[in-house]
């Protein structure tokens, strides 16, 4: 009974996320879609899509293309896990080794192109059919299916159709949904003439609002907010503040907090949904992470959380520079467990930082001392403010455990490493009366003169 209740809660959260336009479910997931009442047309079409992938997988097996056969078996399973031929295909694909001739590899390209056209046609029909439904939740899936068709076979008519959808949503002030579609569309490399429409939708969605976004090259998602005065102006670059939450993983909360504190400051807020900030992802925490990621991604992120987060943050920075005219270097703060990502960026990627302010932050040295002499003094010369709280209950020991060093000894280690590696501009402040806190106001006060442009990156901290 308890498990069923948890599943119902999870499915309810997913349904809310989709109707609000903050969660984009990949096209071939009918098992997920069943929780949202697939139409008969959708059920039938997904079966046809699975059949096409299975036929392609069987052809690959006949040509000794094992890797490709496994790929199409996965696609078939995602479309319709009940297909009676699926089990046999997966078994044969697993046993099949890659030993195809050059001629067969060339033939595969023709075969794949043909199958892609067929499947894209099925997605067109899905898009058209659900667009006629009365249920708004079902109608919204039309956009997703159209994008799935574009991903397989881009065409001018499909691109024009999705641009029209986005423009209509902007006119209706449904900015979250418009921004979500536009973000996905941009990742698929639309025609040059449609770029302004998609970028305009993104801007409207995130202007002074906090929205959940994916990256184009990594599974990580992040909460995101543009300043209300954001405009795309030639040669204008916008500062970015990355804020990483602690073990509670309240990513939306910390993003909202920094967005609300902007005042007259104009900076882009980013709160990545990381893994290295928290403890075991199970129970309520697992339910929380399922709002952002599939179980497969959660498992992947848990295996090597530091590495996964590192690549994710780098992907976010790259996307912001591509899509939002972001400055080439960012500001970063991390609260508690969010210090892991913050210190990782300080020590491994100082070339990407304008400033850093870890707040009551955890520190784990992951071979950072080996980075000695890797970066020039010019790269290392940026403001770093280590902020701790006088009343932090984790100040000496974490949760009072004598064998678990708290924030003060961890900050001691971080400070010693900054000195060892030759970082020239850092300071440490214990805030009187402050407990275990993200210290948002202190972080902003530290970074304010740099965000305003009154100080350059190389100018010393006050």
C-alpha positions in Angstrom: 0.0 0.0 0.0 2.8 2.4 0.9 4.6 1.8 -2.4 1.4 2.3 -4.4 0.9 5.6 -2.6 4.4 6.7 -3.3 4.0 5.9 -7.0 0.8 7.8 -7.2 2.5 10.8 -5.6 5.4 10.6 -8.1 3.0 10.3 -11.1 1.0 13.3 -9.8 4.2 15.4 -9.5 5.2 14.4 -13.0 1.7 15.3 -14.3 1.9 18.7 -12.7 5.4 19.3 -14.1 4.3 18.5 -17.6 1.2 20.7 -17.4 3.3 23.6 -16.2 5.7 23.1 -19.0 8.8 22.4 -16.8 9.3 18.8 -17.6 9.9 17.6 -21.2 9.5 13.8 -21.5 11.4 12.2 -24.4 9.2 11.1 -27.2 9.2 7.3 -27.0 8.0 6.8 -23.4 4.5 5.3 -23.7 5.0 3.5 -20.4 5.3 6.9 -18.7 2.6 8.4 -20.9 0.2 5.6 -19.7 0.0 7.4 -16.4 -1.4 10.4 -18.3 -4.1 8.5 -20.3 -2.8 7.7 -23.7 -5.3 8.0 -26.4 -6.1 4.9 -28.5 -4.4 6.6 -31.4 -1.2 7.1 -29.4 -1.2 3.5 -28.2 -1.7 2.2 -31.7 0.9 4.5 -33.2 3.6 3.6 -30.6 3.1 0.0 -31.5 3.7 0.8 -35.1 6.8 2.8 -34.1 8.2 -0.1 -32.1 7.6 -2.4 -35.1 9.7 -0.2 -37.3 12.6 -0.2 -34.9 12.4 -3.9 -34.5 12.5 -4.5 -38.2 15.6 -2.3 -38.4 17.1 -4.1 -35.5 16.5 -7.5 -37.1 18.1 -6.2 -40.3 21.1 -5.1 -38.4 21.5 -8.5 -36.8 21.4 -10.1 -40.3 24.3 -7.8 -41.3 26.3 -8.4 -38.1 25.7 -4.9 -36.8 25.3 -5.8 -33.1 25.8 -2.3 -31.6 23.2 -0.8 -33.8 20.8 -3.7 -33.2 21.0 -3.0 -29.5 20.3 0.6 -30.1 17.1 -0.1 -32.1 16.0 -2.7 -29.6 16.2 0.0 -26.9 14.2 2.3 -29.1 11.6 -0.4 -29.7 11.3 -1.1 -26.0 10.8 2.6 -25.2 8.0 2.8 -27.7 6.2 -0.5 -26.8 7.7 -2.8 -24.2 4.9 -5.4 -24.9 5.9 -6.1 -28.5 6.1 -9.9 -28.8 9.3 -9.8 -30.9 11.2 -7.6 -28.5 12.6 -10.3 -26.2 14.0 -12.3 -29.1 15.5 -9.1 -30.7 17.2 -8.1 -27.4 18.7 -11.6 -27.0 20.0 -11.8 -30.5 21.3 -8.2 -30.3 23.2 -9.0 -27.1 24.8 -12.0 -28.7 25.6 -10.3 -32.0 29.1 -9.0 -32.6 30.1 -6.2 -34.9 31.6 -7.7 -38.0 29.8 -6.0 -40.9 31.4 -5.3 -44.2 31.9 -1.8 -45.5 29.2 -2.4 -48.0 26.7 -3.4 -45.3 27.6 -0.3 -43.2 26.9 1.9 -46.2 23.6 0.0 -46.7 22.7 0.7 -43.1 22.7 4.4 -43.7 20.1 4.0 -46.4 18.0 1.7 -44.2 18.2 4.1 -41.2 17.2 7.1 -43.4 14.2 5.2 -44.6 13.1 4.1 -41.1 13.6 7.6 -39.7 11.3 8.9 -42.4 8.6 6.4 -41.6 8.8 6.9 -37.8 8.9 10.7 -38.3 5.7 10.4 -40.2 4.1 8.5 -37.3 5.1 11.3 -35.0 3.5 13.8 -37.4 0.3 11.8 -37.2 0.5 11.7 -33.4 1.1 15.5 -33.2 -1.9 16.1 -35.4 -4.2 13.7 -33.6 -3.5 14.8 -30.0 -3.8 18.5 -31.1 -7.5 17.8 -31.8 -8.1 16.4 -28.3 -10.1 18.4 -25.8 -8.0 17.5 -22.8 -5.3 20.2 -22.4 -2.8 17.7 -21.0 -3.2 15.6 -24.1 -3.1 18.5 -26.5 0.3 19.7 -25.1 1.9 16.4 -26.2 1.4 17.6 -29.8 4.5 19.8 -29.4 6.6 16.9 -28.1 5.7 14.6 -31.0 6.4 17.4 -33.5 9.9 17.9 -32.0 10.4 14.1 -32.1 9.7 14.1 -35.8 12.1 17.0 -36.3 14.9 15.2 -34.4 14.5 12.3 -36.9 13.9 14.2 -40.1 14.2 18.0 -40.0 12.1 19.8 -42.6 11.1 23.3 -43.2 7.4 22.6 -42.7 8.0 21.0 -39.3 10.2 23.8 -38.2 7.7 26.4 -39.3 5.0 24.5 -37.4 6.9 24.4 -34.1 7.9 28.0 -34.4 4.2 28.9 -34.9 3.3 26.9 -31.7 5.9 28.8 -29.7 4.8 32.2 -31.0 1.2 31.5 -30.1 2.1 30.4 -26.6 4.1 33.6 -26.1 1.1 35.7 -27.3 -1.0 33.7 -24.8 1.6 34.5 -22.1 2.2 30.8 -21.5 5.9 31.5 -21.1 6.9 28.3 -19.2 5.6 26.0 -21.9 6.9 28.2 -24.8 10.3 28.4 -23.2 10.5 24.7 -22.7 9.6 23.9 -26.3 12.0 26.6 -27.5 14.9 25.3 -25.4 14.4 21.8 -26.9 14.1 23.3 -30.4 17.3 25.2 -30.1 19.1 22.1 -29.1 18.0 20.6 -32.4 19.7 23.4 -34.4 16.8 25.2 -36.1 17.1 27.2 -39.3 18.8 30.6 -38.8 15.7 32.6 -39.6 13.8 30.9 -36.7 16.4 31.5 -34.0 15.0 34.9 -33.0 11.5 33.4 -32.3 12.9 30.6 -30.1 15.3 32.9 -28.2 12.5 35.4 -27.6 10.4 32.6 -26.1 13.2 31.6 -23.8 13.7 35.2 -22.7 10.1 35.7 -21.9 9.9 32.4 -20.0 12.8 33.2 -17.7 12.5 37.0 -17.3 12.3 37.5 -13.5 10.8 34.0 -13.2 12.5 30.8 -12.0 12.1 27.9 -14.5 13.6 24.4 -14.7 15.7 23.8 -17.8 17.7 21.0 -19.4 21.1 21.4 -21.1 21.7 20.5 -24.7 24.7 18.1 -24.1 24.3 16.6 -20.5 21.5 15.1 -18.5 21.8 17.8 -15.8 18.9 20.2 -15.2 19.0 23.5 -13.5 16.7 26.2 -12.2 17.2 29.4 -14.1 16.1 33.1 -14.0 17.0 36.1 -16.1 17.0 39.6 -14.8 13.9 41.6 -15.7 15.9 44.0 -17.8 17.5 41.2 -19.9 17.9 42.1 -23.5 20.1 40.8 -26.3 22.3 43.7 -27.3 25.3 43.5 -29.5 28.6 43.1 -27.5 26.6 43.0 -24.2 27.5 40.1 -21.9 25.5 39.2 -18.8 27.0 38.0 -15.5 26.0 34.6 -14.1 25.7 33.6 -10.5 25.6 29.8 -10.0 24.2 28.9 -6.6 24.5 25.2 -5.4 22.2 24.1 -2.6 23.2 21.7 0.2 22.0 18.3 1.4 18.3 19.3 1.3 18.5 19.7 -2.5 16.1 22.6 -2.5 17.4 23.8 -5.8 14.3 25.8 -6.6 14.4 27.5 -3.2 18.0 28.7 -3.5 17.4 29.9 -7.1 14.3 31.8 -6.0 16.2 33.3 -3.1 19.0 34.7 -5.2 16.5 35.9 -7.9 14.4 37.8 -5.4 17.5 39.4 -3.9 18.7 40.9 -7.2 17.2 44.3 -6.7 18.9 46.6 -9.3 21.7 44.1 -9.9 21.4 42.4 -13.3 22.7 38.8 -13.2 21.5 35.5 -14.5 20.7 33.0 -11.7 21.5 29.3 -12.1 20.9 26.5 -9.5 22.1 23.2 -10.9 20.3 20.0 -9.7 23.5 18.2 -8.6 24.3 15.0 -6.8 27.5 15.7 -4.9 25.7 18.1 -2.6 23.6 15.5 -0.8 23.7 12.1 0.9 22.1 8.8 0.0 19.3 9.3 -2.5 16.6 7.1 -1.1 13.1 7.5 0.5 11.9 11.1 0.3 15.1 12.3 -1.3 14.6 9.7 -4.1 11.1 11.1 -4.6 12.5 14.6 -4.8 15.1 13.7 -7.4 12.5 11.9 -9.5 11.0 15.3 -10.2 14.2 16.1 -12.2 15.6 12.8 -13.5 14.7 9.2 -14.5 15.9 6.4 -12.3 18.6 5.6 -14.9 20.0 9.2 -14.7 19.8 9.0 -10.9 21.8 5.8 -10.9 24.3 7.3 -13.3 24.7 10.5 -11.2 25.1 8.5 -8.0 28.0 6.4 -9.3 30.4 9.3 -9.8 28.6 12.4 -8.4 31.6 14.7 -8.4 32.5 13.9 -12.0 28.8 14.0 -13.1 28.3 17.3 -11.5 31.5 18.8 -13.0 30.6 17.9 -16.5 27.0 19.1 -16.0 28.1 22.5 -14.7 30.5 22.9 -17.6 27.6 22.0 -20.0 25.4 24.7 -18.3 28.1 27.4 -18.7 28.5 26.5 -22.4 24.8 26.7 -23.0 24.5 30.0 -21.3 27.2 31.5 -23.4 25.6 30.1 -26.6 22.0 31.0 -25.8 22.0 33.9 -23.4 25.1 36.0 -24.2 26.6 35.1 -20.8 30.0 36.3 -19.7 32.8 33.8 -20.3 33.4 33.5 -16.6 30.8 33.0 -13.9 30.3 33.7 -10.2 29.6 30.8 -7.9 28.4 30.1 -4.3 27.6 26.9 -2.6 25.8 26.2 0.7 26.8 23.3 2.9 27.1 20.2 0.6 27.0 22.7 -2.4 30.5 23.6 -1.4 31.7 20.4 -3.1 30.8 21.8 -6.6 32.0 25.3 -5.6 35.4 24.2 -4.5 35.7 21.9 -7.5 35.2 24.9 -9.7 37.6 27.0 -7.7 40.5 24.5 -7.9 39.8 22.7 -11.2 38.3 25.5 -13.3 39.5 28.9 -12.0 39.7 30.1 -15.6 35.9 29.9 -15.7 35.3 32.0 -12.5 34.9 35.7 -11.9 34.4 35.2 -8.1 33.4 32.6 -5.5 31.8 32.7 -2.1 31.3 29.3 -0.4 28.9 29.6 2.5 29.1 27.2 5.5 30.5 25.0 2.8 31.7 21.4 2.8 35.1 20.8 1.4 36.6 17.5 0.2 40.0 17.6 -1.5 39.9 15.3 -4.5 43.6 15.5 -5.6 43.4 19.3 -5.9 46.9 19.7 -4.4 48.2 18.1 -7.5 47.1 21.1 -9.6 50.0 23.2 -8.3 51.5 25.3 -11.1 48.8 24.3 -13.6 47.3 27.8 -13.7 49.0 31.2 -14.0 48.7 33.9 -11.3 46.5 35.9 -13.7 43.9 33.0 -13.8 44.1 32.5 -10.0 43.6 36.2 -9.2 39.9 36.5 -8.5 37.9 37.2 -5.3 37.2 34.2 -3.0 35.3 34.8 0.2 35.0 31.9 2.6 31.9 32.5 4.8 31.1 30.6 8.0 28.6 31.1 10.8 29.4 31.6 14.5 26.3 29.6 15.6 26.5 26.9 13.0 25.6 23.6 14.8 27.9 21.8 12.4 30.8 24.3 13.1 33.1 21.8 14.9 31.5 18.4 14.1 29.0 17.4 11.5 25.8 16.4 13.4 27.9 16.3 16.5 29.8 13.2 15.5 33.4 13.4 16.9 34.8 11.5 13.9 33.1 13.8 11.3 34.9 17.2 11.0 32.5 20.1 10.7 32.5 23.3 8.7 35.4 25.0 10.5 38.0 22.2 10.0 36.8 21.7 6.4 37.2 25.4 5.8 40.6 25.3 7.4 41.7 22.7 4.8 40.2 24.7 1.9 42.0 27.8 3.1 45.3 26.0 3.5 45.0 24.6 0.0 44.2 28.1 -1.4 47.5 29.3 0.2 49.5 26.3 -1.0 48.3 26.7 -4.6 49.0 30.5 -4.6 45.6 32.0 -4.9 46.3 35.7 -4.1 42.9 37.1 -3.2 40.9 35.2 -0.6 39.5 36.0 2.8 37.6 34.2 5.5 34.7 35.7 7.6 32.8 34.2 10.5 29.4 35.9 10.6 28.4 36.7 14.3 25.2 35.0 15.3 24.7 33.2 12.0 23.8 29.5 12.0 24.1 27.0 9.2 23.1 29.3 6.4 23.4 30.0 2.7 24.2 33.6 3.8 22.7 35.0 0.6 23.0 38.7 1.6 26.7 38.3 2.6 27.4 36.5 -0.7 25.7 39.3 -2.7 27.5 42.0 -0.7 30.8 40.3 -1.5 30.1 40.0 -5.2 28.1 43.2 -5.7 30.9 45.6 -6.8 32.1 43.0 -9.3 28.6 42.3 -10.6 28.0 46.1 -11.0 31.3 46.5 -12.9 32.7 48.8 -10.3 35.5 46.3 -9.7 37.4 44.2 -12.2 38.1 40.5 -11.6 41.7 41.2 -10.5 40.7 43.9 -8.0 41.1 42.9 -4.4 38.3 42.1 -2.0 37.5 44.7 0.6 
